[in-house]
């Protein structure tokens, strides 16, 4: 199984998990899965949410790493380009 196959499975599992129980109220997120790494970007209500997002993604099968890069202060510059 190649990385692309894992990535598709990870993305599908994440989508299903969030549809069943979305614990991240007041967030706007987008996710990229590449090489078994889950990249989560967007806006969240607080800084603690980033760690929660990473932990949530890491629980999925075949995820090697999860990185959350979220903006928590609407007046601050976005943490991504």
For each residue, the residues with C-beta under 8 A, 3 or more apart:
1: 5 6
2: 5 6
3: 6 7 34 35 36
4: 7 8
5: 1 2 8 9
6: 1 2 3 9 10 36 62
7: 3 4 10 11 33 34 35 36
8: 4 5 11 12 33
9: 5 6 12 13 61 62
10: 6 7 13 14 33 36 38 60 61 62 63
11: 7 8 14 15 31 33
12: 8 9 15 16
13: 9 10 16 17 60 61
14: 10 11 17 18 31 33 38 57 60
15: 11 12 18 19
16: 12 13 19 20
17: 13 14 20 21 56 60
18: 14 15 21 22 24
19: 15 16 22
20: 16 17
21: 17 18
22: 18 19 25
23: 52 56
24: 18 27 29 44 49 52 53 56
25: 22 45
26: 44 45
27: 24 42 43 44 45 49 70
28: 42 43
29: 24 40 41 42 43 44 53 70
30: 40 41 42
31: 11 14 38 39 40 41 57
32: 38 39 41
33: 7 8 10 11 14 36 37 38 39
34: 3 7 37 39
35: 3 7 64
36: 3 6 7 10 33 62 63 64 65
37: 33 34 63 64 65 66 67
38: 10 14 31 32 33 57 58 60 63 65 66 67
39: 31 32 33 34 67 69
40: 29 30 31 53 54 57 66 67 68 69 70
41: 29 30 31 32 68 69 70 80
42: 27 28 29 30 70 71
43: 27 28 29 70 71 72 74
44: 24 26 27 29 49 50 53 70 71 72
45: 25 26 27 49 72
46: 49 72
47: 50 72
48: 51 52
49: 24 27 44 45 46 52 53 68 70 72
50: 44 47 53 54 68 69 70 72
51: 48 54 55 68
52: 23 24 48 49 55 56
53: 24 29 40 44 49 50 56 57 66 68 70
54: 40 50 51 57 58 66 67 68
55: 51 52 58 59 66
56: 17 23 24 52 53 59 66
57: 14 31 38 40 53 54 60 63 66 68
58: 38 54 55 63 65 66
59: 55 56 63
60: 10 13 14 17 38 57 63
61: 9 10 13
62: 6 9 10 36
63: 10 36 37 38 57 58 59 60 66
64: 35 36 37
65: 36 37 38 58
66: 37 38 40 53 54 55 56 57 58 63
67: 37 38 39 40 54
68: 40 41 49 50 51 53 54 57
69: 39 40 41 50 79 80
70: 27 29 40 41 42 43 44 49 50 53 79
71: 42 43 44 74 76 78 79 80
72: 43 44 45 46 47 49 50 76
73: 76
74: 43 71
75:
76: 71 72 73
77:
78: 71 81
79: 69 70 71
80: 41 69 71
81: 78
